[in-house]
Amino acid sequence: QVQLVESGGGLVQAGDSLRLSCAASGLTFSSYDMRWYRKGPGKEREFVAGIRWSAGTTYYADSVKGRFTISRDNAKNTVYLQMNSLKPKDTAIYFCNAHSLTSRDYWGQGTQVTVSS
């Protein structure tokens, strides 16, 4: 079975950094686009960052460009989200998403990121 397990969330202050990890199993990791989404309090889920399965092309939401970096290590079946210069508005549950070539999505359970002023 496909499993996506996020880790690395926590409570930090504005300006701090966090590195989220998503460990995948039960899938051919290198064949999946990997993405991060987040859902803030009272908000709908929104796209944060993605990385393609092939050449590793990355793409970001405007709100995190220049602050967040997504990367993947196919040997470890893991995708990362390096989050720098965190802001209170970044407070959300962050979800890892695996997107297949058939447009099927798998989701992790989420990890909480809370940024205080």
Sequence and secondary structure as in RCSB ss.txt:
>XXXX:A:sequence
QVQLVESGGGLVQAGDSLRLSCAASGLTFSSYDMRWYRKGPGKEREFVAGIRWSAGTTYYADSVKGRFTISRDNA
KNTVYLQMNSLKPKDTAIYFCNAHSLTSRDYWGQGTQVTVSS
>XXXX:A:secstr
  EEEEE  EEEETT  EEEEEEEESS GGGSEEEEEEE TTS  EEEEEE SSS  EEE TTTTTTEEEEEEGG
GTEEEEEE S  GGG EEEEEEEE TT  EEE   EEEEEE 
